[in-house]
Amino acid sequence: MTSGGFQLLGLALLTSVITAMAVLGGMLGILAAVAVIVMTFVFIYKPTMAAPLLVLVGMVLARPNIWGEQYSMVSIGFFGLAAGIALVQDKGGFLFDRREFRGVRSPLLWVSAAYIWLLLRVSSQGLDSTSQTVNGLVAAAACLVSVVFVVGEKKRRDYLIKGFIFAVLLVSSSYVVTAAFWAAFGVGSGVVGHMFIGNWPAPQPVYFPFTTTVASQPVLGMILPRFVGFAREPGWMAMYSAVAFFLMPLAGWHRKFFKLVVLVGLLGTLSTAGFGILVVCLALRFTFSRKSKSDIGAVLRLAFGVGFVVFAIWAAFNAPILGFDAKGAQNGISLSERTAATNMGVWAFQHDPFSGGLAADKVGAVNLVAAVAAYGLPFSVAMGLATTAPILRHKNRRVLIPIVTVVFLTLLMSQPSLDSSWAFALVIIAAAAAIDPAAPPMKKAPPKAKTGQLPSHYQHPAAEKALKASALSD
């Protein structure tokens, strides 16, 4: 690039920074300025990383993440640009149309089917807003299509997978620092600012160094702020932490320290569902992650696995602080509202599974069961298949089971599936990661013995053979 080109690039960069800071302002403006600088260098020096990075920028602006309620329409531009760059880099080809990508494509198919059902309900029953449904479809399609395009090529796929894991690890590391700060100076100390998160009505505190939180919960006599990371609610961040935990081995990240940091972040969300789902999926990974070498081994692994799952379910209900029973004692209102919505979904399934429009007040379609009352059974089935269908169509389904189960159980039990585009993007990312997972870490080879410690006939086999031959000839 000529000096004139660099000058034009610098002028464009400066203009973008000033514009972003002027329009957005505050912390978000600063982050936008940093993103512009980083993206400029990536486009110049590492073009293969550009599309994955744009997807990750769109991630924080998409639902159900930290700025998704305000800027979900802006995320469409980032996702569209990422898909366009990937298409150009692939020279107009669709690398994701190969057979091994069937599981990667299926979430897009089923999420589209769910929105088509909503559009049919709008036209026939008028129970939903047409514009809201169309906006949700466009946002979801942009997100999922861009992820499918990006993961079609291996280098981009690796960048996106590791980029997501790094994002979770980064915010979790911040929470670890914050927790240590609280241990030294008291819970609630170290506030560095406030910002709007998701659809929370008031600005939420941000703690040193950059830990985002919402609300608080009593724990052992303390009132702890709930870690939310780059999600809009702690329950979503718990899901992201669990997905990252199970993605790490597939990406070649085997260090136990990294997993520990992510687990601390998950516990910091104080999410009952997140804790229970993690324990259950750990049991599933033990049961299905690898194939036994013999029939007896398979039976024993299945037996231990079933016992582990039963214990995990028991722990999810009875664990102190994060168990469901403890949740009921600490926050009975939230649990009762979710229970009412779920019960309404069960009633709708039994009496009127297709009409919808019967959701309970306040929380509505808070999970897939409650969504039966709000949007009808076909919507819940399609959204459920969007998370589980990749298992049926994947060659490495064993390693995929724990990850997609995290997303499925989260949507089944505690979080709404409508307009939660990034949840389904994670299923696509997991299915892509399982296509060619990183090899497990090799055990260290035993140290070689010194030559002087070996018998002489092992040290010099040729000389020993010659000596024996001469002795026979004599």
C-alpha positions as CSV (number, residue, x, y, z in Angstrom):
1,M,0.0,0.0,0.0
2,T,1.3,3.5,-0.9
3,S,1.8,6.3,1.6
4,G,-1.3,8.0,0.1
5,G,-3.3,4.9,0.7
6,F,-2.2,4.8,4.3
7,Q,-3.2,8.4,4.7
8,L,-6.6,7.8,3.3
9,L,-7.0,4.8,5.5
10,G,-6.0,6.8,8.6
11,L,-8.4,9.6,7.7
12,A,-11.2,7.1,7.2
13,L,-10.3,5.4,10.5
14,L,-10.3,8.7,12.4
15,T,-13.6,9.7,10.9
16,S,-15.2,6.4,11.9
17,V,-13.9,6.7,15.4
18,I,-15.2,10.2,15.9
19,T,-18.5,9.3,14.3
20,A,-18.9,6.2,16.5
21,M,-18.1,8.1,19.7
22,A,-20.3,11.0,18.8
23,V,-23.3,8.9,17.9
24,L,-23.1,6.2,20.5
25,G,-21.3,8.0,23.4
26,G,-20.1,6.7,26.7
27,M,-18.7,3.2,27.1
28,L,-20.4,1.8,24.0
29,G,-18.8,4.6,22.0
30,I,-15.4,3.7,23.3
31,L,-15.9,0.1,22.5
32,A,-17.1,1.0,19.0
33,A,-13.9,3.0,18.5
34,V,-11.7,0.1,19.6
35,A,-13.7,-2.2,17.3
36,V,-13.1,0.0,14.3
37,I,-9.3,0.1,15.0
38,V,-9.1,-3.6,15.5
39,M,-11.2,-4.4,12.4
40,T,-9.0,-2.1,10.3
41,F,-5.8,-4.0,11.2
42,V,-7.5,-7.3,10.8
43,F,-8.7,-6.4,7.2
44,I,-5.1,-5.4,6.3
45,Y,-3.0,-8.1,8.0
46,K,-5.3,-11.1,8.6
47,P,-8.2,-11.1,6.1
48,T,-9.3,-14.6,7.0
49,M,-10.1,-13.5,10.5
50,A,-12.3,-10.6,9.3
51,A,-15.6,-12.5,8.8
52,P,-15.4,-14.4,12.2
53,L,-14.6,-11.1,14.0
54,L,-17.6,-9.4,12.4
55,V,-19.8,-12.2,13.6
56,L,-18.4,-11.8,17.1
57,V,-19.1,-8.1,17.0
58,G,-22.6,-8.8,15.8
59,M,-23.0,-11.3,18.6
60,V,-23.0,-8.7,21.4
61,L,-25.5,-6.6,19.4
62,A,-27.8,-9.5,18.7
63,R,-30.5,-11.0,21.0
64,P,-30.3,-12.4,23.6
65,N,-27.1,-10.5,24.4
66,I,-26.0,-7.4,26.2
67,W,-27.0,-4.8,23.6
68,G,-29.5,-6.9,21.6
69,E,-32.6,-5.1,22.8
70,Q,-31.3,-1.7,21.5
71,Y,-29.2,-2.7,18.5
72,S,-30.5,-6.0,17.1
73,M,-31.1,-4.3,13.7
74,V,-27.5,-3.0,13.7
75,S,-26.3,-6.6,14.1
76,I,-27.9,-7.5,10.8
77,G,-25.4,-5.3,9.1
78,F,-22.4,-6.9,10.7
79,F,-23.8,-10.4,10.0
80,G,-24.5,-9.5,6.4
81,L,-21.0,-8.1,5.9
82,A,-19.5,-11.2,7.4
83,A,-21.5,-13.4,5.1
84,G,-20.5,-11.3,2.1
85,I,-16.8,-11.4,3.0
86,A,-16.9,-15.2,3.4
87,L,-18.7,-15.6,0.1
88,V,-16.0,-13.5,-1.7
89,Q,-13.2,-15.4,0.0
90,D,-14.9,-18.6,-1.2
91,K,-15.1,-17.3,-4.7
92,G,-18.8,-17.5,-4.8
93,G,-18.9,-21.1,-3.8
94,F,-21.0,-22.6,-1.0
95,L,-18.5,-24.7,1.1
96,F,-21.2,-25.6,3.5
97,D,-23.2,-27.7,1.0
98,R,-21.1,-30.8,1.6
99,R,-22.6,-33.9,3.2
100,E,-20.7,-33.4,6.5
101,F,-22.4,-30.0,7.0
102,R,-25.9,-31.4,7.2
103,G,-26.0,-31.0,10.9
104,V,-24.6,-27.4,10.5
105,R,-27.4,-26.4,8.2
106,S,-30.4,-28.0,10.1
107,P,-30.8,-25.2,12.8
108,L,-31.3,-22.6,10.1
109,L,-34.0,-24.8,8.5
110,W,-36.0,-25.4,11.7
111,V,-35.7,-21.8,13.0
112,S,-37.1,-20.7,9.7
113,A,-39.9,-23.2,10.0
114,A,-40.8,-21.8,13.4
115,Y,-41.0,-18.2,12.0
116,I,-43.0,-19.4,9.0
117,W,-45.5,-20.9,11.5
118,L,-45.7,-17.5,13.3
119,L,-46.4,-15.8,10.0
120,L,-49.2,-18.2,9.2
121,R,-50.7,-17.5,12.6
122,V,-50.5,-13.8,11.9
123,S,-52.3,-14.2,8.6
124,S,-55.0,-16.6,9.9
125,Q,-55.5,-15.6,13.5
126,G,-54.0,-12.1,13.9
127,L,-52.5,-13.0,17.3
128,D,-49.1,-11.5,16.7
129,S,-47.6,-8.3,15.1
130,T,-46.6,-8.9,11.5
131,S,-43.8,-6.4,11.6
132,Q,-42.4,-7.8,14.8
133,T,-42.5,-11.3,13.4
134,V,-40.8,-10.3,10.2
135,N,-38.1,-8.3,12.0
136,G,-37.4,-11.4,14.2
137,L,-37.2,-13.6,11.1
138,V,-34.8,-11.2,9.3
139,A,-32.6,-10.9,12.4
140,A,-32.5,-14.6,13.0
141,A,-31.8,-15.4,9.3
142,A,-29.0,-12.9,9.1
143,C,-27.3,-14.3,12.2
144,L,-27.6,-17.9,11.3
145,V,-26.8,-17.6,7.6
146,S,-23.7,-15.6,8.4
147,V,-22.5,-18.2,10.8
148,V,-23.2,-21.0,8.3
149,F,-21.2,-19.1,5.6
150,V,-18.3,-18.4,8.0
151,V,-17.9,-22.0,9.3
152,G,-17.8,-23.4,5.8
153,E,-14.0,-22.9,5.6
154,K,-11.8,-24.4,8.2
155,K,-9.6,-21.4,9.2
156,R,-12.6,-19.2,9.6
157,R,-14.3,-21.9,11.5
158,D,-11.4,-22.2,13.9
159,Y,-11.2,-18.4,14.4
160,L,-14.9,-18.2,15.2
161,I,-14.9,-21.1,17.6
162,K,-11.9,-19.9,19.4
163,G,-13.1,-16.3,19.3
164,F,-16.3,-17.3,21.1
165,I,-14.4,-19.3,23.7
166,F,-12.0,-16.4,24.2
167,A,-14.9,-14.0,24.7
168,V,-16.4,-16.2,27.4
169,L,-12.9,-16.7,29.0
170,L,-12.2,-12.9,28.9
171,V,-15.4,-11.8,30.7
172,S,-15.1,-14.8,33.1
173,S,-11.5,-13.7,33.9
174,S,-12.8,-10.2,34.7
175,Y,-15.4,-11.8,37.1
176,V,-12.6,-13.8,38.8
177,V,-10.7,-10.5,39.4
178,T,-13.8,-8.8,40.6
179,A,-14.6,-11.7,43.1
180,A,-11.0,-11.4,44.4
181,F,-11.5,-7.6,44.8
182,W,-14.7,-8.2,46.7
183,A,-13.1,-10.7,49.0
184,A,-10.4,-8.1,49.8
185,F,-12.5,-4.9,50.0
186,G,-16.1,-6.1,50.4
187,V,-18.9,-7.1,48.1
188,G,-20.1,-4.3,45.9
189,S,-16.9,-2.3,45.9
190,G,-15.0,-1.4,42.8
191,V,-17.8,0.1,40.7
192,V,-16.3,1.8,37.6
193,G,-19.5,2.9,35.9
194,H,-23.1,2.0,35.0
195,M,-24.6,0.9,31.7
196,F,-27.9,-0.3,30.2
197,I,-28.0,-4.0,29.8
198,G,-30.7,-5.9,27.8
199,N,-34.2,-4.8,28.7
200,W,-33.4,-3.9,32.3
201,P,-35.1,-0.5,33.0
202,A,-32.2,1.1,35.0
203,P,-28.5,1.3,34.3
204,Q,-26.6,-1.6,35.9
205,P,-23.3,-1.4,37.7
206,V,-20.0,-2.4,36.1
207,Y,-17.2,-3.5,38.4
208,F,-13.5,-3.4,38.1
209,P,-12.0,-4.3,35.7
210,F,-15.0,-4.7,33.4
211,T,-17.5,-7.1,35.0
212,T,-21.1,-6.5,34.0
213,T,-23.8,-7.5,36.5
214,V,-27.6,-7.3,36.9
215,A,-29.7,-7.6,40.0
216,S,-28.4,-9.4,43.1
217,Q,-29.2,-12.5,45.2
218,P,-28.6,-13.4,48.8
219,V,-25.9,-16.0,49.3
220,L,-24.7,-17.1,52.8
221,G,-25.7,-13.8,54.3
222,M,-24.2,-11.7,51.5
223,I,-26.0,-9.8,48.7
224,L,-24.1,-10.8,45.6
225,P,-24.5,-9.1,42.2
226,R,-25.2,-11.6,39.4
227,F,-22.5,-11.9,36.7
228,V,-24.0,-11.4,33.3
229,G,-21.0,-11.1,31.0
230,F,-22.0,-10.2,27.4
231,A,-25.5,-11.7,27.8
232,R,-28.6,-9.8,28.7
233,E,-29.5,-12.1,31.7
234,P,-27.4,-14.3,34.0
235,G,-29.2,-17.5,32.7
236,W,-28.0,-16.8,29.2
237,M,-24.4,-16.2,30.4
238,A,-24.6,-19.5,32.3
239,M,-25.5,-21.3,29.0
240,Y,-22.6,-19.6,27.2
241,S,-20.2,-20.6,29.9
242,A,-21.3,-24.2,29.7
243,V,-21.1,-24.3,25.9
244,A,-17.6,-22.8,26.0
245,F,-16.6,-25.4,28.6
246,F,-17.6,-28.3,26.4
247,L,-16.3,-26.6,23.2
248,M,-12.8,-26.2,24.6
249,P,-11.6,-29.7,24.0
250,L,-12.9,-29.6,20.4
251,A,-10.9,-26.5,19.8
252,G,-7.7,-27.9,21.3
253,W,-7.9,-25.9,24.5
254,H,-7.2,-28.5,27.2
255,R,-5.8,-26.4,30.0
256,K,-7.7,-27.1,33.3
257,F,-7.0,-23.5,34.4
258,F,-9.1,-22.1,31.5
259,K,-12.0,-24.5,32.3
260,L,-11.8,-23.5,36.0
261,V,-12.1,-19.8,35.1
262,V,-15.1,-20.5,32.9
263,L,-16.7,-22.5,35.7
264,V,-16.2,-19.7,38.2
265,G,-17.9,-17.4,35.8
266,L,-20.8,-19.8,35.5
267,L,-21.2,-20.0,39.2
268,G,-21.0,-16.2,39.4
269,T,-24.2,-16.0,37.4
270,L,-26.0,-17.7,40.3
271,S,-28.2,-19.4,37.7
272,T,-30.1,-22.4,39.1
273,A,-30.9,-23.7,35.7
274,G,-27.4,-23.1,34.4
275,F,-25.8,-25.1,37.3
276,G,-28.3,-28.0,37.0
277,I,-27.8,-28.2,33.2
278,L,-24.0,-28.2,33.5
279,V,-24.1,-31.1,36.0
280,V,-26.5,-33.1,33.8
281,C,-24.4,-32.5,30.7
282,L,-21.2,-33.6,32.5
283,A,-23.0,-36.8,33.2
284,L,-24.0,-37.1,29.5
285,R,-20.5,-36.5,28.3
286,F,-19.2,-39.2,30.6
287,T,-21.8,-41.6,29.2
288,F,-21.6,-40.8,25.5
289,S,-18.3,-39.0,24.8
290,R,-16.4,-42.1,23.7
291,K,-17.2,-45.6,22.4
292,S,-16.3,-48.5,24.6
293,K,-13.9,-51.2,23.3
294,S,-16.1,-54.1,24.4
295,D,-19.7,-54.9,25.1
296,I,-19.1,-55.3,28.8
297,G,-17.3,-51.9,28.8
298,A,-20.3,-50.4,27.0
299,V,-22.8,-51.8,29.6
300,L,-20.6,-50.7,32.5
301,R,-20.2,-47.2,31.1
302,L,-24.0,-46.9,30.4
303,A,-24.8,-48.1,33.9
304,F,-22.4,-45.7,35.5
305,G,-23.6,-43.0,33.2
306,V,-27.3,-43.5,34.1
307,G,-26.3,-43.4,37.8
308,F,-24.3,-40.2,37.2
309,V,-27.3,-38.6,35.4
310,V,-29.7,-39.6,38.3
311,F,-27.2,-38.1,40.8
312,A,-26.8,-35.0,38.6
313,I,-30.6,-34.4,38.6
314,W,-30.7,-34.9,42.3
315,A,-27.9,-32.4,42.8
316,A,-29.6,-29.9,40.5
317,F,-32.6,-29.9,42.8
318,N,-31.0,-30.2,46.2
319,A,-27.6,-28.4,45.9
320,P,-27.3,-25.5,48.4
321,I,-27.5,-21.9,46.9
322,L,-27.9,-23.0,43.3
323,G,-30.3,-25.9,43.6
324,F,-33.9,-25.6,42.5
325,D,-35.1,-26.0,46.1
326,A,-32.8,-23.2,47.2
327,K,-34.0,-21.1,44.4
328,G,-37.6,-21.5,45.6
329,A,-36.5,-20.4,49.1
330,Q,-34.5,-17.4,47.9
331,N,-36.7,-16.1,45.0
332,G,-40.1,-17.7,45.2
333,I,-41.8,-15.0,43.1
334,S,-39.6,-15.7,40.1
335,L,-40.0,-19.5,40.4
336,S,-43.7,-19.2,40.8
337,E,-44.1,-17.0,37.7
338,R,-42.1,-19.5,35.6
339,T,-44.0,-22.4,37.0
340,A,-47.3,-20.7,36.2
341,A,-46.2,-20.1,32.6
342,T,-45.0,-23.7,32.2
343,N,-48.3,-25.0,33.6
344,M,-50.2,-22.9,31.1
345,G,-48.1,-24.5,28.4
346,V,-48.9,-28.0,29.7
347,W,-52.6,-27.0,29.7
348,A,-52.5,-25.7,26.2
349,F,-50.7,-28.9,25.0
350,Q,-53.6,-31.0,26.4
351,H,-56.5,-28.8,25.3
352,D,-55.6,-26.5,22.5
353,P,-52.1,-27.1,21.2
354,F,-52.3,-25.1,18.0
355,S,-54.1,-21.8,18.7
356,G,-51.6,-20.1,21.0
357,G,-52.2,-16.7,22.5
358,L,-52.9,-18.2,25.9
359,A,-49.6,-17.4,27.7
360,A,-49.5,-16.5,31.3
361,D,-48.9,-12.9,32.2
362,K,-45.5,-11.3,32.9
363,V,-43.2,-14.1,31.8
364,G,-45.2,-15.5,28.8
365,A,-43.2,-17.9,26.6
366,V,-40.3,-18.2,29.1
367,N,-39.4,-21.7,27.9
368,L,-40.4,-24.2,25.2
369,V,-43.2,-25.6,27.2
370,A,-44.7,-22.2,28.0
371,A,-44.3,-21.3,24.3
372,V,-47.0,-23.9,23.4
373,A,-49.5,-21.7,25.1
374,A,-48.1,-18.5,23.5
375,Y,-47.3,-19.6,19.9
376,G,-48.7,-23.1,19.5
377,L,-47.1,-26.6,19.5
378,P,-45.5,-26.4,16.0
379,F,-43.4,-23.4,17.1
380,S,-42.0,-25.3,20.2
381,V,-41.4,-28.4,18.2
382,A,-39.5,-26.6,15.4
383,M,-37.4,-24.6,17.9
384,G,-36.6,-27.8,19.8
385,L,-35.6,-29.6,16.6
386,A,-33.4,-26.6,15.8
387,T,-31.2,-27.5,18.8
388,T,-31.4,-31.3,18.6
389,A,-31.6,-32.2,14.9
390,P,-27.8,-31.8,14.4
391,I,-27.2,-34.8,16.6
392,L,-29.2,-37.0,14.2
393,R,-27.3,-35.9,11.1
394,H,-23.8,-35.6,12.4
395,K,-21.0,-38.1,12.1
396,N,-19.4,-37.2,15.5
397,R,-22.7,-37.0,17.4
398,R,-21.1,-38.4,20.6
399,V,-19.0,-35.2,21.2
400,L,-21.9,-33.0,20.1
401,I,-24.5,-34.4,22.6
402,P,-23.4,-32.4,25.7
403,I,-23.2,-29.1,23.9
404,V,-26.5,-29.1,22.1
405,T,-28.1,-30.5,25.3
406,V,-27.0,-27.4,27.1
407,V,-28.8,-25.2,24.6
408,F,-31.9,-27.5,24.4
409,L,-32.3,-27.8,28.2
410,T,-31.8,-24.0,28.6
411,L,-34.6,-23.3,26.2
412,L,-36.8,-26.1,27.5
413,M,-36.6,-25.0,31.1
414,S,-35.7,-21.4,31.6
415,Q,-35.2,-19.1,28.6
416,P,-37.4,-17.9,25.7
417,S,-36.5,-19.2,22.2
418,L,-38.3,-16.5,20.2
419,D,-35.7,-14.0,18.8
420,S,-32.8,-15.7,20.6
421,S,-30.8,-16.0,17.5
422,W,-27.4,-16.5,19.1
423,A,-28.5,-19.5,21.0
424,F,-29.1,-21.3,17.7
425,A,-25.9,-19.9,16.2
426,L,-24.1,-21.7,19.0
427,V,-25.6,-25.0,17.9
428,I,-24.3,-24.3,14.4
429,I,-20.9,-23.5,15.8
430,A,-20.9,-26.6,17.9
431,A,-21.9,-28.8,15.0
432,A,-19.1,-27.3,12.9
433,A,-16.6,-27.8,15.7
434,A,-17.5,-31.5,15.9
435,I,-16.8,-32.0,12.1
436,D,-13.0,-32.2,12.7
437,P,-12.4,-31.8,16.5
438,A,-8.9,-31.2,17.8
439,A,-7.0,-34.4,18.8
440,P,-7.0,-35.1,22.5
441,P,-3.8,-34.2,24.4
442,M,-1.1,-36.9,24.0
443,K,0.2,-38.5,27.2
444,K,3.8,-37.8,27.8
445,A,6.0,-40.6,26.6
446,P,8.0,-42.3,29.3
447,P,11.6,-41.0,29.5
448,K,14.1,-43.1,27.6
449,A,16.6,-45.0,29.6
450,K,20.2,-44.1,29.3
451,T,22.3,-46.3,27.1
452,G,24.6,-47.3,29.9
453,Q,21.7,-48.8,31.9
454,L,20.8,-51.3,29.1
455,P,22.4,-54.8,28.7
456,S,25.2,-54.9,26.3
457,H,23.4,-57.1,23.8
458,Y,20.7,-54.4,23.5
459,Q,23.3,-51.7,23.2
460,H,25.2,-53.3,20.4
461,P,23.0,-56.0,18.7
462,A,25.1,-56.1,15.6
463,A,28.3,-56.7,17.5
464,E,26.7,-59.3,19.6
465,K,25.5,-61.2,16.6
466,A,29.0,-61.1,15.0
467,L,30.5,-62.4,18.3
468,K,28.0,-65.4,18.4
469,A,28.7,-66.2,14.7
470,S,32.5,-66.3,15.3
471,A,32.0,-68.5,18.3
472,L,30.0,-71.0,16.3
473,S,32.5,-71.1,13.5
474,D,35.3,-71.9,16.0
